[in-house]
Amino acid sequence: MPLIAQIAQAVTDELNASGVLPGVTVVRSYAPQYELPEMDTLHVTVVPKGLVVAAAGRSVNQYDCQIDIAVQKRFQSDTPAELDPLLALAEEIADFFRLRRLSAFPAAAWIKTEHNPVFAPEHMRELHQFTGVVTLTYKVMK
């Protein structure tokens, strides 16, 4: 399995075992696409995003793997009472991974977490759907 896919799977497994999302099964996907009626329930999807390889020495390379975690759910009204919990969930996921080594891939060191933008405005307008994406970056030396 490719390195970035291994890390994405480790993130998926870690999140499923965490207890952060009771009753929700996090899935790993390359192209998460759901039908709009399916979005009435919460979806959390892990997607490999990017890979940067740089020399770290004469015989060692640094692999920076970016992994996206999408939190998605259709909403009835765009009130803070309905959307704040979804934003809080994305923030809780980000906090969960901060400074954490992955149990299934301990060679990957957490570098940073990005949550920018905190939601996709076009999904809000066009789909009445909250989509928040947290991007994790892990470093692997090999």
Secondary structure, 3 states (H helix, E strand, C coil): CCHHHHHHHHHHHHHHHHCCCCCCCCEECCCCCCCHHHHHCCEEEEEEEEEEEEECCCCCEEEEEEEEEEEEEECCCCCHHHHHHHHHHHHHHHHHHCCCCECCECCCEEEEEECCCCCCHHHHHHHCEEEEEEEEEEEEEC
